[in-house]
Amino acid sequence: MTKNALIRIVDLQKSYYDGETELPVLQGVNLEVYASEVLAVVGASGVGKSTLLHIIGTLDRPTAGRVFYEEHNVFDLPDRDVARFRNERIGFVFQFHHLLPEFTALENVAMGALITSPNSGAVYEKARELLDYVQLSERLEHYPSQLSGGERQRVAIARALINQPKVVLADEPTGNLDRRSSDSVLELLWNLNVKSGQTFIIVTHNQELAQRADRVVHLVDGKVV
């Protein structure tokens, strides 16, 4: 493995099937991701960017190929251990926030850590700190329907960070926001990278976001070019 590579992807392939017809999406992706970098993944719609992100995040399994986190091929693990790895090591931010509408901002952020932590008091304290960091300390008890689009995405970012993951995966994190909210979320992501040293992999059509990344990779015809 190349020195300092946090993630190494080797000959990654993913196909879906419509009856007996194979629909190849990823066709031999090779990629290394380095600790503390912001990597932008760009490409035309339907080229497989979200599929790649879902496999890196272990939300889906590849048809073939390997995904190494440090020296470990994560898909060698049993499903239960993959789920534990995902919850403890990876944070997710999606285009649509996917907050649970019946829970407050504080509860939404805390939920991912309450699954594994016996100390609910410490979890809620951490959730409060994160919401304060994303400038939502006045919105702790608000429900998603009472928040703006930008505020909901900030809650989603805080939720992604609750388990202090090494890697944050973001799929079009500003795609559903107006310009002002988009700029605010981008600034927050970059500040988090500088402050925490976490690795960010961001799928985006936003050229401004891509230009600010440490590195940009292009996905074309199911391969990185």
DAPEMO-V394352 format. One record per residue. N is the residue number from 1. RES is the residue in three letters. PSI is psi in radians with two decimals (none if undefined). D_FIRST is the distance of its C-alpha to the first C-alpha in Angstrom with 2 decimals. Layout:
n,res,psi,d_first
N,RES,PSI,D_FIRST
N,RES,PSI,D_FIRST
//
This chain:
n,res,psi,d_first
1,MET,2.42,0.00
2,THR,2.42,3.77
3,LYS,2.37,6.25
4,ASN,0.10,8.37
5,ALA,2.05,6.89
6,LEU,-0.68,9.27
7,ILE,2.37,9.30
8,ARG,2.18,7.57
9,ILE,2.20,10.53
10,VAL,2.02,10.89
11,ASP,0.86,14.44
12,LEU,2.25,16.18
13,GLN,2.48,19.91
14,LYS,2.21,22.86
15,SER,2.60,26.52
16,TYR,2.88,29.70
17,TYR,2.35,32.95
18,ASP,1.62,36.52
19,GLY,-2.12,38.44
20,GLU,0.03,37.23
21,THR,2.14,35.85
22,GLU,2.31,32.08
23,LEU,1.58,30.98
24,PRO,2.35,27.42
25,VAL,-1.00,25.80
26,LEU,2.31,22.06
27,GLN,0.91,21.56
28,GLY,0.98,17.95
29,VAL,2.26,16.09
30,ASN,2.24,12.58
31,LEU,2.48,11.44
32,GLU,2.46,9.08
33,VAL,2.30,11.11
34,TYR,2.65,11.11
35,ALA,2.35,13.12
36,SER,0.17,16.82
37,GLU,2.79,16.94
38,VAL,1.97,19.55
39,LEU,2.18,18.40
40,ALA,2.37,21.36
41,VAL,2.10,21.39
42,VAL,2.85,24.58
43,GLY,2.95,26.44
44,ALA,2.77,29.77
45,SER,2.41,31.18
46,GLY,0.12,30.29
47,VAL,-0.20,27.17
48,GLY,0.24,24.97
49,LYS,-0.84,23.71
50,SER,-0.64,24.99
51,THR,-0.78,23.80
52,LEU,-0.78,20.20
53,LEU,-0.71,20.70
54,HIS,-0.63,22.38
55,ILE,-0.74,19.60
56,ILE,-0.64,16.95
57,GLY,0.07,19.63
58,THR,0.35,20.25
59,LEU,-0.34,23.83
60,ASP,2.70,23.53
61,ARG,2.55,21.70
62,PRO,2.75,20.36
63,THR,-0.65,22.39
64,ALA,2.85,19.33
65,GLY,3.08,15.56
66,ARG,2.60,12.97
67,VAL,1.96,12.02
68,PHE,2.23,9.37
69,TYR,1.96,10.50
70,GLU,-2.15,8.30
71,GLU,0.10,7.77
72,HIS,2.25,10.88
73,ASN,1.85,12.05
74,VAL,-0.50,14.97
75,PHE,0.05,17.27
76,ASP,-0.26,17.44
77,LEU,2.67,19.60
78,PRO,2.78,23.37
79,ASP,-0.70,24.88
80,ARG,-0.70,26.34
81,ASP,-0.56,23.12
82,VAL,-0.76,21.46
83,ALA,-0.71,24.50
84,ARG,-0.75,24.24
85,PHE,-0.81,20.58
86,ARG,-0.77,21.68
87,ASN,-0.62,24.69
88,GLU,-0.48,23.08
89,ARG,-0.25,19.80
90,ILE,2.36,20.62
91,GLY,2.59,23.63
92,PHE,2.38,25.32
93,VAL,2.14,27.77
94,PHE,2.96,29.52
95,GLN,-0.75,32.10
96,PHE,2.24,34.78
97,HIS,-0.50,34.61
98,HIS,0.61,35.33
99,LEU,2.60,37.20
100,LEU,2.07,39.59
101,PRO,-0.41,43.06
102,GLU,0.01,44.92
103,PHE,2.64,42.91
104,THR,2.98,43.08
105,ALA,-0.79,40.34
106,LEU,-0.78,39.87
107,GLU,-0.68,39.74
108,ASN,-0.74,37.26
109,VAL,-0.72,34.82
110,ALA,-0.45,35.36
111,MET,-0.75,35.13
112,GLY,-0.54,31.38
113,ALA,-0.46,31.42
114,LEU,-0.38,34.72
115,ILE,-0.62,33.16
116,THR,-0.29,31.27
117,SER,2.30,33.14
118,PRO,-0.19,36.50
119,ASN,1.51,37.48
120,SER,-0.54,38.79
121,GLY,-0.77,40.35
122,ALA,-0.64,37.10
123,VAL,-0.81,35.49
124,TYR,-0.56,38.40
125,GLU,-0.74,38.34
126,LYS,-0.71,34.68
127,ALA,-0.69,35.62
128,ARG,-0.74,38.50
129,GLU,-0.73,36.35
130,LEU,-0.74,33.96
131,LEU,-0.56,36.95
132,ASP,-0.71,38.45
133,TYR,-0.64,35.31
134,VAL,0.27,35.45
135,GLN,0.73,39.17
136,LEU,0.50,40.61
137,SER,-0.36,42.29
138,GLU,0.05,45.57
139,ARG,0.30,44.33
140,LEU,-0.72,43.19
141,GLU,0.18,45.92
142,HIS,2.54,45.91
143,TYR,2.76,45.04
144,PRO,-0.65,42.84
145,SER,-0.30,46.04
146,GLN,0.08,47.26
147,LEU,2.66,44.27
148,SER,2.96,43.58
149,GLY,-0.76,40.64
150,GLY,-0.66,38.80
151,GLU,-0.70,39.62
152,ARG,-0.68,38.37
153,GLN,-0.58,35.01
154,ARG,-0.66,34.85
155,VAL,-0.74,35.57
156,ALA,-0.64,32.73
157,ILE,-0.78,30.34
158,ALA,-0.73,31.71
159,ARG,-0.69,31.28
160,ALA,-0.41,27.59
161,LEU,-0.09,27.14
162,ILE,-0.55,29.28
163,ASN,0.26,26.55
164,GLN,0.99,24.54
165,PRO,2.67,21.47
166,LYS,-0.51,18.12
167,VAL,2.35,18.08
168,VAL,2.16,21.25
169,LEU,2.21,21.61
170,ALA,2.16,24.75
171,ASP,1.80,26.47
172,GLU,0.98,29.15
173,PRO,-0.31,30.03
174,THR,0.11,32.90
175,GLY,-0.35,34.05
176,ASN,0.28,37.05
177,LEU,2.68,38.22
178,ASP,2.99,40.77
179,ARG,-0.78,39.86
180,ARG,-0.82,40.77
181,SER,-0.66,38.88
182,SER,-0.82,35.84
183,ASP,-0.70,35.83
184,SER,-0.74,36.18
185,VAL,-0.71,33.26
186,LEU,-0.78,31.01
187,GLU,-0.68,32.07
188,LEU,-0.78,31.37
189,LEU,-0.74,27.77
190,TRP,-0.66,27.08
191,ASN,-0.68,28.88
192,LEU,-0.74,26.84
193,ASN,-0.76,23.56
194,VAL,-0.74,25.06
195,LYS,-0.74,26.67
196,SER,-0.34,24.07
197,GLY,0.23,20.71
198,GLN,2.65,19.81
199,THR,2.32,17.51
200,PHE,2.28,19.72
201,ILE,2.07,19.17
202,ILE,2.07,22.61
203,VAL,2.26,24.17
204,THR,2.64,27.23
205,HIS,-0.08,30.09
206,ASN,1.90,31.06
207,GLN,-0.61,30.67
208,GLU,-0.74,31.33
209,LEU,-0.82,28.51
210,ALA,-0.70,26.08
211,GLN,-0.46,27.30
212,ARG,-0.25,26.66
213,ALA,2.74,23.01
214,ASP,-0.55,20.34
215,ARG,2.55,19.00
216,VAL,2.31,20.55
217,VAL,2.51,19.26
218,HIS,2.28,21.99
219,LEU,2.09,22.23
220,VAL,2.21,24.66
221,ASP,0.68,25.82
222,GLY,0.17,23.05
223,LYS,2.70,20.20
224,VAL,2.27,18.45
225,VAL,none,20.11
//
